[in-house]
């Protein structure tokens, strides 16, 4: 690959917004220059005039379910990474509740091989924790594996870890960062039984937030935090959904030094429980979407740095698996194609700045997971980049969706930004609806040692 220049861009990076030029040499950012600087000496093979466009680092989504292997009727590494690229996501970390469940290093290597052949974006995969696979967990290489996923509440795939002795061992001996789905199972079951008695088989979707309640979330999150403190573990709590959980986190420590961190997901920032009447199964996630008070608290938690990253929990299911009675409706939904656009729309509405969006979706995941040379527009870093048009309208239609499942909770929404171009490792993989599918992403690597530090 020869040199590629991007000129006259409005660069949003590391808390600053400025006009500039970028020189890419092969896979790497060679220079970041002021807008008035000449690029003649670089003898670029291609020059992209980005006047009027924003240039940001590629989104790093540390929480997706791409369903391969074994669940590829819902989605697969190729289809979902393609949707991710169209949404400006250049790197992702995928969850272990596939078939078979990714609970051994051998199965983890199988997924690495699949992704190297099929993924348009950069990738890593979590090892899944169970009640009895501690022998596999201790063998994890923290420089090669993004983390260890533990379900402290049952969800799709039923990988619930509910044995206290197993939990103690996992938190004590895991050599890498632990990422946790936190919902107290006994509380959820008690609530479900209550509403079964009240409504039989006619439980309304709007009761999801009462069944998978704020109490269930807080009890489990608090338990995870206490275990992490007891064993000096590196813990990241996924998809926080309540105001109360924010008290478990500390904003007086720089992210690079935090050992306990939290994540907000786009759907918990976009929707609230009043949307169940309108959208029903389309917004049934675990943990549940909760009140407007909770939504606003999560936004404030991001602004106050109590919460550290924004991800999607992209989790496709077919309409036939979702459009059922409450108890027979699968939890989860697709989001990677519109996550950045949704966050920029919330920014335009004044909830946070565009610089904050870049911080929480690009910089912070790279810092938190110690990803090598990604997540920032810096000389010497991989050229994972997105060009955004901040003045072009996009209406989400079913025809525009790239997910294999064929639907989105965002259908009908109108965004005031579009993704114009996505660059992965210095190569243009998406430009105005056209993909270069000959380009494949790379395995992410991590600059960390035991316990994820």
Phi, psi and omega in degrees: 000136174273190181281146176234133177246140170243119187245155172061027180277152167269105186271128175246114189196131175053045174081003182238150174234124185205156175281136181197174175242151181231135176247124178249128179241106185066237181272351197245145171287117183271319182208145170245118191238152171300153187300328184279354184288144176283142176251008187302322186291346184273350178048058184285139177286331180219139177235126178253118176276110185257028177304129179085357181250153173267138174246121181229163173295156176297145179291139173248111181260108185273013185208089177224158173236105182262358163076006180246131011269168164090342181233034191284359170290337180273321184180165176213174186301320180293306186295317185283328174291328176295315176298322179297314179301318179296337178264006179087010178271116183257346178216145179216160175234124193251149190272162191267001185274064176253191175233112359288160177294140186277079186242007174228157179293329177296315178292327176297317177297325177300320179290322175302317180294317178302312184294324180297334180269334193238336191278131175277345180247164173292157193210155162209168184222142177276144164280141179266137176272145173229180177292346187217029179243033181299331179296328176283319183302316185291345180269359182297135173269108186292347177275350184242336184247132187295328180172184179246124180263130177233129176265106174262042181173134185286144178211200182304123180101344176049064175257033184303128170257107188236011179262119185297324178294320177296318179300316179301316181295318181299312182290331180281321192250353180300127180276358184225174181299137177261126174249133193235134165269116189244107168213129182288116188296319182294324177293317179298315181295320178298315179295319180297318180297322177301312183284334171298316180295327181279323191236357181061232180270009185248040177292128180282147180299331181294345178276357180303321182288342175271331179282305173267079198274170175300322179299316179299319180294312184296316181302316182287318178298318179297321178297316179297317179297317179296320177296319180295319179293320181298320186254008180054045180272161171263111187240134173236119180267125185278160171030060175295144189225003185229154175295321186297325182296339183298334181291349180278353189244160185239129178252014180262009181238133174302146183305321183297341181254356181286141173252349177230119186228166183223155184234141168250144176252153188303318184294329177285340177270338186263317185256161167224180188292347175289344181279349179298322181297327182274322191247340174051237185299338182296335180241027174276104176238160167243124354297160185288154167290132189244211191282166174298324176300316178295317179302312181294326178294321178297319178298316178294324177298323174294313180298327182270001181063024167285325174254143196252326183224160172242128179228190184244329195053040176306119188213081185288142168225153174293154176305321180297335178273341182261317189277072181221184173298161187310307185290338180262007180265125179294147178263135179125161180197164181280147182208345192295335183287339186231011183296313179295318180297321179295318180293321177293328176293318176297324176296315180298329178282356173098008182286326174199172184275163174297325177299323178293322177302313179297319179301311188279338183255343183239297185292310188297317176300322179295319180290313183299314184268003179057043180288135184282121167058040174219164174094355182221154169268093182222145175299133181092353178268157175300141181275076171257111194217157178224134171256125183245134171266113183277004185227032179232130184279139175227123172257129181281120177238161178298327181291336183273354185282142179253356180293144176297328182290339170081012178215168177206144173293348180269359179303134182093343178287147175245123178255152182257012175229159172223155172272115182272323185204143174232130182242130179237123180051042174083359181245139179285114180255344179211132177210111176049048175091353181255133181251145167255095187275003174284341181274133176240147179287173182248157173292126176292145173237159192229134181266074181210166181243196181305146182070013174079009184258000000 
